[in-house]
Amino acid sequence: MSFASTESYIVADDLGLAVNAAVTLEKPLLLKGEPGTGKTRLAEELAASLGVPLIRWQIKSTTKAQQGLYEYDAVSRLRDSQLGSEKVHDIANYIKPGKLWQAFTAAERPVLLIDEIDKADIEFPNDLLHELDQMEFHVYETGEQVRAEHRPIVIITSNNEKELPDAFLRRCFFHYIKFPDADTLAKIVQVHYPDIRKDLLSSALEVFFDLRQVPSLKKKPSTSELIDWLKLLLAEDIKPAELSKSNGLMPMFGALLKNEQDVQLVEKLAFMARRQSS
C-alpha cells in the first residue's frame, strides 16, 4: 500500500511513510500534533483512498474502554422481564456492540479511528492493550469470543493533553505531525480555494505566520482556522494591502484569535509598533 497526496488532500512525505509503515507492521498509528493539523482528516482520507469503511470512535473524558467492546443493557432487560417479554431469555438481545466489535466483524478491512485518546482517563489506553494487540476480546455475558475477521487499520490521534503509558506506546507506530511550512500550507489552501489570487495568499500567509510567532500567544491559529479566515477574506473581497497594515488587528480576526487575552495582546503589539514607527 502507498498512501500519498490526492487532489483534495496534501500529505507530507514523512506522514505518508508513517502511514505505510504502520500498515506494513500491522500496528496502530499514533498521531500527535497541535489541533488543526489534520490528524482526524488523515483517517477519513485514508479510508476514502482505499475505498473501505471508516469506523470512528470519538473519545470523551467519560469514555471507558469497555464501551469500545460492547455494553450490556441490564436496565432494558429488567424492564422487559417485568413486562413479560420473551426477549429476556436471550441475553444477546441486550448486548450492544461497540466500535471495536464493529471493526472486528466488518465485512471488509476497515479503518478504525480512535480520536483524541488523551481526553480519556489515564488507564484507558492500558485497558485496550490486549484487544488492540491480539485483535480479539471475550464477551463474558454470552461466552462469545470476538476475533477480527480482517485486521483493521487503526489510527489513534492525540492532542498531547496528557502522557500515554509506555506499554501502550510500545504497541504503536508513532508520528508527530509538524505544523506545515509556508509552501505546504499554500498547497493546502489551493486545494480549498484553487482560484485564490497569489498576492492575497502571499499576504495572508505572511500575516498568519507572523501571528503564530507572537510570544505569549495563548492559542496559535491552526490550519483549519486559516482556511476559515481566507474564506471570509474572499467573501468580503479584502485586498492584500489591507492585510499588511500595521495599525491594528487584521480583518476578520475572530477567525484566527479565539480568546480575549490574545486579542488584547495583538492590539497592544500593534499599538507599540505604531508608536515606534511615528
C-alpha positions in Angstrom: 0.0 0.0 0.0 1.2 3.5 -0.8 -0.7 6.5 0.7 0.1 9.8 -0.8 -1.4 13.2 -1.6 -4.5 13.5 -3.7 -6.3 16.4 -5.4 -8.2 17.1 -2.2 -5.7 16.2 0.5 -2.0 17.1 0.8 0.2 14.5 2.6 3.7 15.4 3.7 6.3 12.8 2.7 7.1 11.8 6.2 3.4 11.4 7.1 2.9 9.2 4.1 5.8 7.0 5.1 4.4 6.7 8.6 1.0 5.5 7.4 2.6 2.9 5.1 4.9 1.7 7.8 2.1 1.3 10.3 0.1 -0.7 7.8 3.1 -2.9 7.0 3.8 -3.6 10.6 0.1 -4.1 11.4 0.4 -1.7 14.4 -1.9 1.2 15.3 -0.6 4.5 14.0 -0.5 7.0 16.9 -0.7 10.6 15.5 0.2 13.6 17.7 0.3 17.2 16.8 -1.3 20.5 17.7 -5.1 20.8 17.0 -5.9 21.6 13.3 -3.0 19.8 11.7 -5.3 17.2 10.0 -5.0 14.1 12.3 -8.6 13.2 12.0 -8.8 14.2 8.4 -6.0 11.7 7.6 -8.1 8.8 8.7 -11.0 10.0 6.6 -8.8 10.4 3.5 -7.1 7.0 4.1 -10.4 5.2 4.2 -11.6 7.1 1.1 -8.4 6.4 -0.8 -8.7 2.6 0.0 -12.5 2.6 -0.6 -13.1 1.0 2.8 -15.4 1.9 5.7 -14.3 4.4 8.4 -15.4 3.5 11.9 -14.9 6.5 14.2 -14.7 6.2 18.0 -14.8 9.7 19.4 -13.2 9.7 22.9 -14.5 11.9 25.7 -13.5 12.4 29.3 -16.2 10.0 30.4 -15.4 7.3 27.8 -14.5 3.8 29.1 -12.6 1.2 27.2 -15.4 -1.3 27.7 -17.7 0.9 25.6 -15.5 0.2 22.6 -16.0 -3.5 23.0 -19.7 -3.8 24.0 -22.2 -2.6 26.5 -24.7 -4.8 28.4 -28.1 -3.1 28.9 -29.2 -4.6 32.2 -31.9 -1.9 32.7 -33.7 -2.8 29.5 -33.6 -6.5 30.4 -35.0 -5.8 33.8 -37.8 -3.7 32.3 -38.6 -6.4 29.7 -38.7 -9.1 32.4 -41.3 -7.0 34.3 -43.3 -6.7 31.1 -43.1 -10.5 30.4 -41.2 -10.1 27.2 -39.8 -13.2 25.6 -36.6 -11.3 24.7 -35.3 -11.7 28.2 -34.5 -15.4 27.7 -31.7 -14.5 25.3 -29.1 -12.2 26.9 -27.6 -11.4 23.5 -30.6 -9.2 22.8 -29.1 -6.7 25.4 -25.6 -6.7 24.2 -24.7 -3.6 22.2 -21.6 -3.9 20.0 -19.0 -1.1 20.4 -16.8 0.4 17.8 -14.0 -2.2 18.2 -16.6 -5.0 17.8 -17.9 -3.3 14.7 -14.4 -3.0 13.3 -13.5 -6.6 14.1 -16.6 -8.0 12.4 -16.7 -5.7 9.4 -17.2 -7.4 6.0 -14.0 -5.8 4.7 -10.9 -4.4 6.3 -11.9 -1.0 7.7 -10.1 2.0 9.0 -10.7 2.3 12.8 -10.2 5.9 14.1 -9.8 6.3 17.9 -10.0 10.0 18.0 -8.4 12.1 20.8 -7.4 9.3 23.1 -5.7 11.6 25.5 -9.1 13.0 26.6 -10.0 9.8 28.5 -8.8 8.6 31.9 -5.1 7.7 32.1 -5.9 4.0 32.4 -8.0 4.0 29.2 -5.1 3.1 26.8 -3.9 0.3 29.1 -7.4 -1.2 29.2 -7.2 -1.6 25.4 -3.7 -3.2 25.2 -4.8 -6.8 24.7 -7.7 -6.0 22.3 -5.5 -3.9 20.0 -2.6 -6.3 20.2 -4.4 -9.6 19.8 -7.4 -8.2 17.9 -9.9 -10.2 19.9 -11.9 -10.0 23.2 -14.3 -12.1 25.3 -18.0 -11.3 25.9 -18.5 -12.6 29.4 -22.3 -12.4 29.3 -22.6 -14.8 26.3 -19.3 -16.6 26.4 -18.6 -15.4 22.9 -15.0 -14.8 21.6 -15.0 -11.9 19.1 -12.0 -12.0 16.7 -11.1 -9.7 13.9 -12.1 -11.2 10.6 -9.9 -8.6 8.8 -7.3 -6.8 10.9 -8.4 -3.1 10.8 -6.1 -0.3 10.1 -6.1 1.6 13.4 -5.4 5.3 13.5 -5.2 6.9 17.0 -5.0 10.6 17.5 -3.8 12.6 20.5 -3.6 16.4 21.1 -0.9 15.7 23.7 -3.1 16.8 26.6 -1.6 14.1 28.8 1.1 11.5 28.6 0.2 8.0 27.3 1.5 4.8 29.1 4.8 3.3 27.9 3.2 -0.1 27.4 0.7 1.4 25.1 3.3 3.4 23.2 5.3 0.3 22.5 2.5 -1.2 20.6 2.1 1.8 18.3 3.9 3.3 15.4 4.3 6.9 16.4 4.3 10.0 14.2 4.2 13.7 15.2 2.6 15.9 12.5 4.7 19.1 12.3 3.0 22.3 11.5 3.2 22.8 7.7 5.7 25.2 6.3 4.6 28.1 4.1 5.0 26.2 0.8 3.0 23.2 2.1 0.3 25.5 3.6 0.0 27.3 0.3 -0.7 23.9 -1.4 -3.3 23.1 1.2 -5.0 26.4 0.7 -5.1 26.0 -3.1 -6.8 22.6 -2.7 -9.7 24.5 -0.9 -9.5 27.7 -3.0 -7.9 26.9 -6.3 -8.7 30.4 -7.7 -7.3 32.5 -4.9 -5.1 35.3 -6.0 -1.4 34.8 -5.4 -0.9 38.2 -3.9 -3.7 37.7 -1.4 -2.5 34.2 -0.5 1.1 35.5 0.0 0.0 38.4 2.2 -2.4 36.2 4.2 0.3 33.6 4.9 2.7 36.3 6.0 0.2 37.7 8.5 -0.7 34.2 9.6 2.8 33.1 10.3 3.7 36.4 12.0 0.7 35.9 14.3 1.9 32.3 15.1 5.3 33.8 16.1 3.8 36.3 18.6 5.3 35.4 22.0 2.9 34.5 24.8 0.0 33.8 22.4 -2.4 31.6 24.3 -3.7 29.7 21.3 -1.8 29.7 18.0 -4.1 29.7 15.0 -4.3 26.4 13.2 -4.6 25.3 9.5 -8.3 24.9 9.8 -8.6 28.5 11.2 -6.5 29.8 8.3 -8.9 28.1 5.8 -11.9 29.8 7.6 -10.2 33.2 7.6 -9.4 33.0 3.9 -13.0 32.1 3.2 -14.1 35.3 4.9 -11.4 37.4 3.2 -12.6 36.1 -0.2 -16.3 36.6 0.7 -15.6 40.2 1.7 -13.2 40.8 -1.2 -10.4 42.0 1.2 -7.4 43.4 -0.7 -3.9 42.3 0.1 -2.9 45.9 1.1 -5.5 45.8 3.9 -3.8 42.8 5.5 -0.3 44.4 5.6 -1.5 47.5 7.5 0.1 47.6 11.0 -2.4 50.0 12.6 -4.5 47.4 14.3 -6.0 43.9 14.2 -6.2 42.1 10.9 -9.6 42.0 9.1 -11.9 39.2 10.4 -9.5 38.5 13.3 -12.2 36.4 15.1 -11.4 33.5 12.8 -7.8 33.4 14.0 -7.9 34.7 17.6 -10.1 32.8 19.9 -9.9 34.5 23.3 -9.8 38.0 24.6 -6.3 37.7 26.0 -4.8 37.1 22.6 -6.9 39.9 21.0 -5.6 42.3 23.7 -2.0 41.1 23.2 -2.1 41.6 19.4 -3.8 45.1 19.8 -1.0 46.1 22.3 1.7 44.9 19.9 0.1 46.8 17.1 -0.1 49.9 19.2 3.6 49.6 20.2 4.6 49.2 16.6 2.7 52.4 15.6 4.5 54.3 18.4 7.9 53.1 17.3 7.3 54.0 13.7 5.9 57.5 14.4 
